[in-house]
Amino acid sequence: MSLFSKKKPELGPSPLEGTTVVLADLDGVVYAGPGAIPYAVESLNEVQQSIRVGYITNNASRTAASVAGHLRELGLSCLEEDVVSSPQAAMHLLAGLVPSGSTILVVGGEGLTSELEKNGYVVTFSAEDKPAAVIQGFSPDLGWRQLAEASFALNERPTADAFGGTATGAGLSEGIPWVATNMDWTIPVDRGVAPGNGTLVSAVHTAVGRLPVVAGKPELPIFEEAARRFGTASAPETALFIGDRLDTDVMGGNRAGMKTVLVLTGIDQAKQLLAAPAGSRPDFILGDLRELSEPYPVVKTNKDGSVAVRGATVKKVGMDLEIVSRGENKLDLLRAACQVIWDSGLAIFGFTVPEELYS
């Protein structure tokens, strides 16, 4: 073998290379229900020895302080200011829609009421109080009555007094402003997958015929809040965002210009990765958070169009995906298969994909 062999290396830098702050989603990444996901706590504590770690959550049912307390109970080193929540991001949206001191109808729990009161708003749970806006976030205690109050309020036409003496502005003819903390259709809990805030927002949407403005992932307000908090607004590529969902976490992190990780400990798995549309494809695919600090396998496209990741190789033959070699790591096989499909520019629905790749 030549001393000057041009064989490409099989491993590249770790996902942490060039990172100044690691931002982690919570549900499906750090915990599922009340319990920690295996290896998450130890891995993030190790990262925090050299890189700042923050947490971004769409879940609006708890305050940032209670979230931080839960994370400390799990063994993480976490302060309240390390948690960026969708209610916090929603406050920035709300401030551009109604003045401080306005009465806001809440569909949700303490995570929302606490932030509203901190920002000088008056909280109500009744449409009869003529609220200036509706804000909606997830709470496990929500039921028909709360959703109905939101519908009653949103179907009312606003008066000039509700907007500080002016009835001008975009969308007033449709009714008062409506802010949702997030549109996650599902949430992972300890017993499995359950309906999320997006499902409840959809019920109100059906009753009122319009959609809210959204603060949480994949929309930018929550990422802008994180950038302000952690000082990455001018260099978003130095932030690494870890999530378990392609349609919220990865899409949102990509939109914000961050590096993105999809970790396979929550909602989305191999099947969703193979079908990921442009814009929702992560920079890194990890089995669990132990791999954050490990060298990441290099994805190589060969002259014949096949893709190799270490010992695993996959190629496209017509509209069939063919496994050339399996290698020693099943995750490498998935990484290679994803790259073949993504590089083709074609939707996965036209491919014949071996069940081994997504089972």
GIFENDA-V736362 format. One record per residue. N is the residue number from 0. RES is the residue in one small letter. NEAR is the number of other C-alpha atoms within 12 Angstrom. D_LAST is the distance of its C-alpha to the last C-alpha in Angstrom with 2 decimals. Layout:
BEGIN
n->N res->RES near->NEAR d_last->D_LAST
n->N res->RES near->NEAR d_last->D_LAST
END
This chain:
BEGIN
n->0 res->m near->6 d_last->39.34
n->1 res->s near->6 d_last->41.20
n->2 res->l near->6 d_last->41.94
n->3 res->f near->7 d_last->41.19
n->4 res->s near->8 d_last->37.72
n->5 res->k near->8 d_last->35.88
n->6 res->k near->12 d_last->32.44
n->7 res->k near->17 d_last->30.43
n->8 res->p near->17 d_last->29.25
n->9 res->e near->18 d_last->25.60
n->10 res->l near->20 d_last->25.90
n->11 res->g near->20 d_last->27.46
n->12 res->p near->19 d_last->28.78
n->13 res->s near->26 d_last->26.89
n->14 res->p near->39 d_last->25.86
n->15 res->l near->39 d_last->29.07
n->16 res->e near->23 d_last->31.35
n->17 res->g near->20 d_last->33.93
n->18 res->t near->29 d_last->32.83
n->19 res->t near->28 d_last->35.61
n->20 res->v near->37 d_last->33.66
n->21 res->v near->45 d_last->30.12
n->22 res->l near->45 d_last->29.18
n->23 res->a near->47 d_last->26.37
n->24 res->d near->48 d_last->24.96
n->25 res->l near->43 d_last->25.13
n->26 res->d near->41 d_last->22.76
n->27 res->g near->40 d_last->19.29
n->28 res->v near->44 d_last->20.81
n->29 res->v near->44 d_last->23.77
n->30 res->y near->36 d_last->23.40
n->31 res->a near->27 d_last->21.64
n->32 res->g near->23 d_last->24.56
n->33 res->p near->19 d_last->27.45
n->34 res->g near->24 d_last->25.66
n->35 res->a near->29 d_last->24.70
n->36 res->i near->33 d_last->21.19
n->37 res->p near->22 d_last->21.18
n->38 res->y near->25 d_last->22.98
n->39 res->a near->37 d_last->23.75
n->40 res->v near->31 d_last->27.41
n->41 res->e near->24 d_last->28.29
n->42 res->s near->30 d_last->26.74
n->43 res->l near->41 d_last->28.50
n->44 res->n near->28 d_last->31.72
n->45 res->e near->24 d_last->31.63
n->46 res->v near->33 d_last->31.21
n->47 res->q near->26 d_last->34.10
n->48 res->q near->16 d_last->36.46
n->49 res->s near->17 d_last->36.76
n->50 res->i near->24 d_last->35.16
n->51 res->r near->30 d_last->35.71
n->52 res->v near->37 d_last->32.79
n->53 res->g near->43 d_last->32.67
n->54 res->y near->43 d_last->30.45
n->55 res->i near->48 d_last->29.73
n->56 res->t near->50 d_last->28.80
n->57 res->n near->54 d_last->28.69
n->58 res->n near->50 d_last->29.35
n->59 res->a near->45 d_last->32.99
n->60 res->s near->34 d_last->33.59
n->61 res->r near->32 d_last->35.10
n->62 res->t near->33 d_last->37.67
n->63 res->a near->34 d_last->36.97
n->64 res->a near->24 d_last->39.16
n->65 res->s near->24 d_last->37.17
n->66 res->v near->37 d_last->33.87
n->67 res->a near->28 d_last->35.51
n->68 res->g near->21 d_last->36.83
n->69 res->h near->27 d_last->33.44
n->70 res->l near->33 d_last->32.07
n->71 res->r near->21 d_last->35.10
n->72 res->e near->18 d_last->34.49
n->73 res->l near->26 d_last->31.03
n->74 res->g near->23 d_last->32.85
n->75 res->l near->30 d_last->32.68
n->76 res->s near->28 d_last->35.87
n->77 res->c near->28 d_last->36.08
n->78 res->l near->22 d_last->39.04
n->79 res->e near->23 d_last->39.27
n->80 res->e near->26 d_last->39.78
n->81 res->d near->35 d_last->36.45
n->82 res->v near->41 d_last->34.66
n->83 res->v near->46 d_last->34.45
n->84 res->s near->48 d_last->33.76
n->85 res->s near->48 d_last->33.41
n->86 res->p near->49 d_last->36.74
n->87 res->q near->46 d_last->38.46
n->88 res->a near->46 d_last->37.22
n->89 res->a near->44 d_last->38.23
n->90 res->m near->42 d_last->41.77
n->91 res->h near->31 d_last->42.21
n->92 res->l near->33 d_last->41.22
n->93 res->l near->39 d_last->43.50
n->94 res->a near->23 d_last->46.40
n->95 res->g near->18 d_last->46.45
n->96 res->l near->30 d_last->46.63
n->97 res->v near->37 d_last->49.10
n->98 res->p near->27 d_last->51.72
n->99 res->s near->25 d_last->51.59
n->100 res->g near->22 d_last->53.22
n->101 res->s near->30 d_last->51.65
n->102 res->t near->36 d_last->50.39
n->103 res->i near->46 d_last->46.61
n->104 res->l near->41 d_last->44.82
n->105 res->v near->46 d_last->41.81
n->106 res->v near->45 d_last->38.75
n->107 res->g near->43 d_last->37.02
n->108 res->g near->31 d_last->37.98
n->109 res->e near->29 d_last->39.75
n->110 res->g near->37 d_last->37.66
n->111 res->l near->44 d_last->39.29
n->112 res->t near->35 d_last->42.73
n->113 res->s near->27 d_last->43.22
n->114 res->e near->35 d_last->42.58
n->115 res->l near->38 d_last->44.75
n->116 res->e near->23 d_last->47.62
n->117 res->k near->19 d_last->47.38
n->118 res->n near->26 d_last->47.78
n->119 res->g near->20 d_last->50.77
n->120 res->y near->29 d_last->49.37
n->121 res->v near->29 d_last->50.44
n->122 res->v near->33 d_last->47.69
n->123 res->t near->30 d_last->47.86
n->124 res->f near->32 d_last->45.66
n->125 res->s near->27 d_last->47.91
n->126 res->a near->29 d_last->48.33
n->127 res->e near->19 d_last->52.00
n->128 res->d near->23 d_last->52.57
n->129 res->k near->31 d_last->52.14
n->130 res->p near->38 d_last->49.51
n->131 res->a near->45 d_last->49.41
n->132 res->a near->52 d_last->45.60
n->133 res->v near->54 d_last->42.50
n->134 res->i near->55 d_last->39.77
n->135 res->q near->57 d_last->36.51
n->136 res->g near->50 d_last->33.88
n->137 res->f near->42 d_last->31.51
n->138 res->s near->31 d_last->33.01
n->139 res->p near->21 d_last->31.64
n->140 res->d near->17 d_last->35.14
n->141 res->l near->26 d_last->35.29
n->142 res->g near->19 d_last->36.33
n->143 res->w near->15 d_last->37.99
n->144 res->r near->17 d_last->41.36
n->145 res->q near->31 d_last->40.19
n->146 res->l near->37 d_last->38.28
n->147 res->a near->29 d_last->41.38
n->148 res->e near->33 d_last->43.67
n->149 res->a near->48 d_last->41.64
n->150 res->s near->39 d_last->41.93
n->151 res->f near->28 d_last->45.68
n->152 res->a near->37 d_last->46.23
n->153 res->l near->41 d_last->44.24
n->154 res->n near->29 d_last->46.03
n->155 res->e near->26 d_last->49.38
n->156 res->r near->25 d_last->51.07
n->157 res->p near->28 d_last->52.07
n->158 res->t near->21 d_last->55.72
n->159 res->a near->18 d_last->57.42
n->160 res->d near->19 d_last->58.04
n->161 res->a near->29 d_last->54.35
n->162 res->f near->28 d_last->53.99
n->163 res->g near->18 d_last->57.04
n->164 res->g near->14 d_last->59.50
n->165 res->t near->15 d_last->57.65
n->166 res->a near->22 d_last->55.62
n->167 res->t near->18 d_last->54.57
n->168 res->g near->18 d_last->51.13
n->169 res->a near->13 d_last->47.93
n->170 res->g near->19 d_last->46.34
n->171 res->l near->25 d_last->49.18
n->172 res->s near->18 d_last->49.82
n->173 res->e near->22 d_last->46.34
n->174 res->g near->34 d_last->47.07
n->175 res->i near->45 d_last->46.70
n->176 res->p near->42 d_last->43.97
n->177 res->w near->41 d_last->40.56
n->178 res->v near->43 d_last->38.36
n->179 res->a near->48 d_last->34.81
n->180 res->t near->50 d_last->33.40
n->181 res->n near->48 d_last->29.89
n->182 res->m near->37 d_last->27.67
n->183 res->d near->38 d_last->24.40
n->184 res->w near->25 d_last->23.05
n->185 res->t near->29 d_last->21.21
n->186 res->i near->37 d_last->21.64
n->187 res->p near->30 d_last->19.61
n->188 res->v near->26 d_last->21.84
n->189 res->d near->17 d_last->21.87
n->190 res->r near->11 d_last->21.06
n->191 res->g near->15 d_last->18.14
n->192 res->v near->19 d_last->18.35
n->193 res->a near->22 d_last->21.85
n->194 res->p near->22 d_last->23.90
n->195 res->g near->30 d_last->25.28
n->196 res->n near->37 d_last->28.53
n->197 res->g near->31 d_last->27.51
n->198 res->t near->24 d_last->27.22
n->199 res->l near->37 d_last->30.73
n->200 res->v near->44 d_last->32.13
n->201 res->s near->25 d_last->30.97
n->202 res->a near->26 d_last->33.10
n->203 res->v near->34 d_last->36.13
n->204 res->h near->27 d_last->35.43
n->205 res->t near->19 d_last->35.61
n->206 res->a near->20 d_last->38.98
n->207 res->v near->26 d_last->40.54
n->208 res->g near->16 d_last->39.19
n->209 res->r near->23 d_last->38.40
n->210 res->l near->29 d_last->35.96
n->211 res->p near->35 d_last->36.62
n->212 res->v near->33 d_last->36.73
n->213 res->v near->35 d_last->33.89
n->214 res->a near->40 d_last->34.28
n->215 res->g near->47 d_last->30.83
n->216 res->k near->46 d_last->27.76
n->217 res->p near->35 d_last->27.10
n->218 res->e near->32 d_last->30.85
n->219 res->l near->32 d_last->33.19
n->220 res->p near->36 d_last->35.61
n->221 res->i near->42 d_last->33.54
n->222 res->f near->49 d_last->32.92
n->223 res->e near->35 d_last->36.64
n->224 res->e near->35 d_last->37.51
n->225 res->a near->40 d_last->35.47
n->226 res->a near->34 d_last->37.16
n->227 res->r near->21 d_last->40.55
n->228 res->r near->26 d_last->39.77
n->229 res->f near->30 d_last->38.48
n->230 res->g near->20 d_last->40.61
n->231 res->t near->26 d_last->38.07
n->232 res->a near->21 d_last->39.34
n->233 res->s near->15 d_last->40.99
n->234 res->a near->20 d_last->38.16
n->235 res->p near->30 d_last->34.81
n->236 res->e near->28 d_last->32.99
n->237 res->t near->29 d_last->34.00
n->238 res->a near->37 d_last->31.84
n->239 res->l near->48 d_last->28.22
n->240 res->f near->51 d_last->26.20
n->241 res->i near->52 d_last->23.08
n->242 res->g near->51 d_last->20.87
n->243 res->d near->48 d_last->17.54
n->244 res->r near->44 d_last->17.83
n->245 res->l near->41 d_last->18.13
n->246 res->d near->34 d_last->20.56
n->247 res->t near->43 d_last->22.99
n->248 res->d near->49 d_last->22.74
n->249 res->v near->42 d_last->21.86
n->250 res->m near->35 d_last->23.82
n->251 res->g near->39 d_last->26.73
n->252 res->g near->47 d_last->26.88
n->253 res->n near->35 d_last->26.84
n->254 res->r near->29 d_last->29.57
n->255 res->a near->34 d_last->31.58
n->256 res->g near->27 d_last->31.48
n->257 res->m near->38 d_last->29.67
n->258 res->k near->39 d_last->27.14
n->259 res->t near->42 d_last->23.75
n->260 res->v near->43 d_last->20.89
n->261 res->l near->46 d_last->17.48
n->262 res->v near->42 d_last->16.49
n->263 res->l near->34 d_last->13.06
n->264 res->t near->34 d_last->14.92
n->265 res->g near->39 d_last->15.42
n->266 res->i near->33 d_last->14.50
n->267 res->d near->35 d_last->12.59
n->268 res->q near->29 d_last->9.22
n->269 res->a near->35 d_last->7.50
n->270 res->k near->24 d_last->7.68
n->271 res->q near->27 d_last->11.23
n->272 res->l near->40 d_last->12.14
n->273 res->l near->40 d_last->11.64
n->274 res->a near->33 d_last->13.77
n->275 res->a near->31 d_last->16.22
n->276 res->p near->25 d_last->19.77
n->277 res->a near->26 d_last->22.64
n->278 res->g near->23 d_last->24.08
n->279 res->s near->32 d_last->20.88
n->280 res->r near->37 d_last->19.54
n->281 res->p near->43 d_last->20.03
n->282 res->d near->36 d_last->22.13
n->283 res->f near->44 d_last->20.00
n->284 res->i near->43 d_last->16.38
n->285 res->l near->39 d_last->16.59
n->286 res->g near->33 d_last->14.57
n->287 res->d near->31 d_last->17.68
n->288 res->l near->39 d_last->21.32
n->289 res->r near->28 d_last->22.60
n->290 res->e near->30 d_last->21.60
n->291 res->l near->37 d_last->24.06
n->292 res->s near->28 d_last->26.97
n->293 res->e near->21 d_last->25.37
n->294 res->p near->19 d_last->25.89
n->295 res->y near->29 d_last->23.11
n->296 res->p near->32 d_last->21.79
n->297 res->v near->27 d_last->23.57
n->298 res->v near->33 d_last->21.74
n->299 res->k near->31 d_last->23.88
n->300 res->t near->25 d_last->24.27
n->301 res->n near->18 d_last->25.99
n->302 res->k near->9 d_last->28.84
n->303 res->d near->15 d_last->26.80
n->304 res->g near->24 d_last->24.44
n->305 res->s near->30 d_last->21.55
n->306 res->v near->37 d_last->20.16
n->307 res->a near->36 d_last->20.18
n->308 res->v near->38 d_last->19.21
n->309 res->r near->31 d_last->20.99
n->310 res->g near->27 d_last->19.88
n->311 res->a near->32 d_last->16.77
n->312 res->t near->37 d_last->17.74
n->313 res->v near->38 d_last->16.24
n->314 res->k near->38 d_last->18.59
n->315 res->k near->33 d_last->19.14
n->316 res->v near->19 d_last->20.97
n->317 res->g near->15 d_last->22.38
n->318 res->m near->19 d_last->19.58
n->319 res->d near->20 d_last->16.99
n->320 res->l near->34 d_last->14.78
n->321 res->e near->29 d_last->15.50
n->322 res->i near->30 d_last->14.47
n->323 res->v near->23 d_last->17.97
n->324 res->s near->23 d_last->17.37
n->325 res->r near->26 d_last->14.61
n->326 res->g near->20 d_last->16.98
n->327 res->e near->14 d_last->16.96
n->328 res->n near->20 d_last->14.74
n->329 res->k near->26 d_last->11.00
n->330 res->l near->34 d_last->11.95
n->331 res->d near->36 d_last->14.55
n->332 res->l near->38 d_last->12.30
n->333 res->l near->47 d_last->10.62
n->334 res->r near->44 d_last->14.25
n->335 res->a near->44 d_last->15.52
n->336 res->a near->49 d_last->13.23
n->337 res->c near->45 d_last->14.14
n->338 res->q near->41 d_last->17.73
n->339 res->v near->40 d_last->17.88
n->340 res->i near->38 d_last->16.90
n->341 res->w near->27 d_last->19.09
n->342 res->d near->25 d_last->21.94
n->343 res->s near->28 d_last->21.99
n->344 res->g near->17 d_last->23.23
n->345 res->l near->21 d_last->21.35
n->346 res->a near->19 d_last->19.05
n->347 res->i near->28 d_last->15.45
n->348 res->f near->18 d_last->16.32
n->349 res->g near->16 d_last->18.38
n->350 res->f near->25 d_last->15.86
n->351 res->t near->23 d_last->14.03
n->352 res->v near->30 d_last->10.72
n->353 res->p near->22 d_last->9.06
n->354 res->e near->16 d_last->5.70
n->355 res->e near->18 d_last->5.55
n->356 res->l near->31 d_last->6.15
n->357 res->y near->22 d_last->3.81
n->358 res->s near->14 d_last->0.00
END
